Amino acid sequence: MVGYPQRVQLRHLIPAAVAVLSLTACGGPASTPTPVPATPSTTPSASTSATPTASATPTPTVPVSDSLKAIKVTGAPLSQPKVDFKAPFAIDKTRVEVLKAGTGLKASANGFVTVHYYGVDGRTGKLFDESYSRKSPITFPLDQVIAGFKLGLTDQREGSRVLIAMPGKDGYDATGGRADAGIAVGDTLIFVVDVISVSVNQPSGKVVPAPSGAPSVTGGAADKPVVTIPSGAAPSAMLAANLIDGTGATVAKDDVIRVRYVGYSWKTGKLIDDQFATPSDGKLSSTIPGWQSGLVGKKVGSRVLLVLPPNSGYPQGSNNPPVEAGDTVVYVVDLLFAYAQPKA
C-alpha cells in the first residue's frame, strides 16, 4: 500500500432540510483521506426542502395587481433594502423587475446561485425572512426552490438586484402555507434579491494558448479535454495557467468549488483521473497542495492547466488516482462555481 493519503473525493452539493447545501461523496484530489463533514447552515426561506407546516388561515380576497409599480424599493445593492407598498397586496403571476442590472454571468435554471435576499408577505406587509443581518449570503440550486424564486432568478446576471413578486401558487400554497413564518395559503410573496454569483455548465471566455513547453490540451469548452505530455523530463516548478479565461466569481482559498476535471501522469502520458462526466464539489482546502495554490484567484468559467511536480501533488505516490512516487501529475480543471461556505 502507498503511504501517501489517497484521493478523498470532492462532494456533490445537495440541498437538505436543515442545510443550504449538504455534501456527500463524489470525486476530487484531496490532501487527506478523511472527508470533511458537511457544515450545517440556514435554509433559505424560499427552499422547497423546508418541512411542511400546519396550514395558516387562507388569505382574504385581495385585489390582484398585474404590475409591480406599487412596490418601491430603496437602499444600495448588497445592503438590506427597504420595501414599501400598501398591504394587502396580491400579484396575478410571478413578475420580475431588475432594479440594478449586473454585467456578470447569467444564472441557469439548473444551476447554483449565491444571493442575499429580503422577503415580505404581501398580505401583511411584514418581513418573514432575510439574509442581510446574518452577514452571510445563501447558496442553493435553482431547481430546488419554490417556483417563483426559480422563475425570478433564471437568466439574471451576477451583480443584479432583482424585485420578485409571486402568487401563492408559486410560493408555499403546495405545502399549506408556512404558519411558522406567518404565510397563509394564497399569500403573495415579495422578494428583493442581490445576485452575487452563479454557476456555469461549461467554461466560457477567451481561449489562451498553453505556455511554451507545457503539455498540449485539445477539445472545445464543452468537450472532455485531452492532454498530450511533451517528451523530456518533467518540470521542477509547478504551473497553473488558464486555457480559457472565465469571467465569473474569483475563487478564494476557503471556498467550496464545483469542477469537472481530468488528470494525466507525466511519466506514462496516460489518463489516470477522469472526473469530467459529472461535476464534483467540495472544499478547495481539502484538496492536494497544487490545487489549493493553483486555483486560488482563478475565475469561475475558466479552464485551468495544472502541472504538479510531486511536492505539489503526490510526493509519495497514490493508489487512487494511481500515481507512482516521484511522478508529476497534469490536471485540466473546468471551474464551474465557487462560494464561501457559511460558518456554523
N, C-alpha and C positions, 0 to 999 in steps of 0.2 A: 504493500500500500504506500502511496506517496504521502509524505508527511505534511505537505503544504495544504491548507484548507481548500477543499473542493468548492466549486461554484455553488453558492446558495442563490436560488433563483429570485429574480425580481418578481413582484407580485401584482396580480390584477387589481384594478380599482373597482370595487363592487359596493354599491350603496347598501347600507344596513339600517335597521330600525333605530339603532342607538348611535349611529355614526354617519357623518357625511360620506366618508369613504372607508371601507373595511378591506384590508389587504389579505389576500390568500395566495397560495403558492403558484408561481409561474416560472419565468426564465430570466437569467442575467448573471454577469460575472461578479460574484460577491467576494468580499475580503474575509468573511467569517462564515463558518459552517452552520451557525445558528441563526434562523430567521429572526428579524427584528419584529417584535409584537406590534400589532396594529394599535394606533393611538386613538381612543375614542374621542369624538368631537361632536359638537352640537349639530343636530339635523336641521337644515333649513326648513322653515315652516311650509315652504312650497313642496316639500318632498312627499310623494305618494307612498313612501315607505313608512310614514308615521302610522302608529297603531290607531285603528278606528275608535272613535269615542261615541258616547251616547248622543243621540240626535238632539241638537238645540231646537228651540222653538222656531218654526218656519217664519221666514221674513214676511211681514205685512206687505200688501200691494204698494209698490212704489212706481212712480212714473219712470219709464225706461228711456234713457238717452241714447242717441246714435252718434254722440260726439264726446270728445274729451275736453271741450272748450271750457266747461265749468270747473275743471280742476287746475289749480295754479300751484306750481312747484317752484320754490326758491331755494337758494343755497348753492355753494360751489360743489362741483363734482368731487367725489371721494370724501365728502363731508356729509353729515346727517342732514337730509333735506327737511324743509317744512312743506307740508302738503295741505292746501286749503281748498275746501269745497263745502257746499251746503248739503248736510246729511238730512234725510236718507238719499242716497244716490244709487242708481242702477244703470247698467250698460246693456245694450242689446246683444253684443257679441264681443269677443276679445278684440280690443283695439289698442294700437300702439302709437306712441309719439316719440320720436327721437328728440330729446331735449338738447343734447350736445352730440354731434356726430364725431365718432372716433375715426381714425385712419388706419387702424391695425387690421389684423386678420379677421375673417368672418367666422362666427360660430356656426357649426354644422348641427343638424338635427340629431345626429347620432354621436356627437362629440361631447367633450367636457368643457365646462366654463368655471372660471373663478370670478365671483361677484361680491359686491356689497349690496344689500337690499333693505328696503323700508316698506312695510306692509300695513295698510289701513283698511278697515272694514267700511265699505260704502254705506251700509245701513246705519251704523252707529257713529261713524266718523272717528273711531278710536283706533289707535295704533295697536296691532296684535303681535307684531314681531319685527325685529330689525337686527342688523349685524354690526352697525357702526360703533355702538357703545362697547361691544366686545373687542374692538380694535383688531379683529381678525376676519378677513373675508372668507367666504364659503365656497367650496369646490364640490361640484356634483355633475353627473351625466345628464344631459337634457332629455334623454329618453326614460328617465326615472323620476320625473317631476310632474306635477299637475299640468294638464293640457294647456292652460293659459300661459303658464310660465314658459313652456316649450315653444308655443306659438310666438310669444312676445320676444324671445331671445334668439331664435333661429335666424341666422344671417345678420345679426347685429355685429358690429365691429368692436374690436378692442379699443378702449378709450371712450366708448359711448356712454351717455346717461340716457336711460330709456324710461318712459312712463308707460305702464301697462295697466289696463283695467279689464277685468274678466268677469263674465257672469258666473253664477254658482255652478252651472253645468261644467264649466272649465276649471272650477276650483275644487271645493270639498263636498259638493252635493252627493257624489257617489259613496262617500263614507258617512253620510248622515250629518254633515257639517263638522265643526270642531268645537264642541262645547267647552273644552279646556281653554280655548282661545277666544270664546265668545262669538264664534262664527256659526250662524244658523244656515239651514238649507235655503238656498236661493240668494244668499248674500253676494253682492258684487265685491270683489277684492281689488284693491288698488295698490300697485307696487311702483316704487321708484328704484331702478336698478343701475348700478355702475358696473359696466363690463370691464374687468381688469385684465383677464387673459382667457384665451380659448385654445383648444387643441386643434391639430390638423390631422388629416388622414395620410398625408404623404409630404415629403419635402417640397418646398417651392421657393424660388428665388433665383438669383444669379448663379449660373454654373461657373465653378472656379477650377482651373486645371490643377492636378496634383503637383506638389513640389517636385523639382528635378531629383531623380534618383529614388523617389518613393514608389511603392507598389502602384500599379495602374488599376483603375477601377472602371468597369463598364456597366452599363444599364441605366435606363432612364429613371426619373424620380419615382415612378410607380413600380419599377422593376426591382427584383432582388439583385443587389449589386454582386458582381463577380470580380474577384481580386486576382491579379497576376503578380506573383512575387518576382522581383528582378534577380538576376544572377549576382552572385557575390555575397560577401559577408553581411550579416545584419548590422544595422547602425547601432552605435553605442548610446545614442541620445534618443529620447522619446520625441515623437512627432504627433502633434494634434493640429490638423488642418481641415478647413472647410472645403468640401467639394461642391456644396450648394449653400449659398448664404441665405439663411432664413431671416425673417423679419419680425418674428414673434417675441414673446417674453424672454428675458435673459435668464439663463439657468444660474442659480445660486447654490452654494455648497451644501446647504441643508435641505434642498428641495427634494420632493418626490418627482420622479421623471417617468414619462411614458415613451418607449422607444421600440423600434424594430432594429435588428442588427444581425450581422454575420461576423464570424471570427475565423481567421486563417493562421496556420502555422507557417512561419518563415522557413523553417528547416525543410518541411516536406512540400510546402506550397498547397496543401490540401485544406479544404473546408473542415473545420473542427467544431464549430459552434454556430448552429443555424437557428436563430430565433426571429425569423423575418415574417413568417406567415401570420402569426398572432402577436399583437403588441404586448410588451411586457412592461410592468410598472413596479416601482419600488424606490426606496430612499437612495439617493446618489451616495450618501455617506456610507452605505453598506457594500459598495462595490469595490473592485480592485483599485489600487492607487492611481493607475493611469487613467481610469475613467474619472475618478474624483478630481484630478488636476486638469485633465484634458477637456472635460465637458463644461466645467465652470466658465461662465462668461459667454458660452455659445448661445445662440438664439433658437427658440422653437421654430421649426420649419427647415432647420439646417440638416445637411448630410455631412457627417464628420468622419474623417480618416484618422484612426489612432494606430500608430506604430509603437508597440510597447516592448522595450527590452525587458529582460527578466525582472529587474528590480522595480519595474512599473506594472508588471503583470503577475507572473507566477515564478518566483525565483527558485523554488524547489520543485516546480512542475505541478501537475494536477491530474487527477483521474477524470474529472468532469468539469470543463472540457478536457480532452486528452492532450496534455501538454508535457513534453519532456523537460526535465530540469535544464535550464540554460537556453531554452528556445525563446525566440521573440514571437509575440502574437500580434497579428494585424486585425483590427476591428474596423468595420464601417457601420456607423450608428446613425439612424434617422431619428432626430429629436421631434417627437410629436406633441409633447406637452410637458409643462413643469409648473409646480406650485409649491408654496410653503405650507407644510402640514401644520395645522393649529396645535399649539401645546395643550397638554392635558390640563 
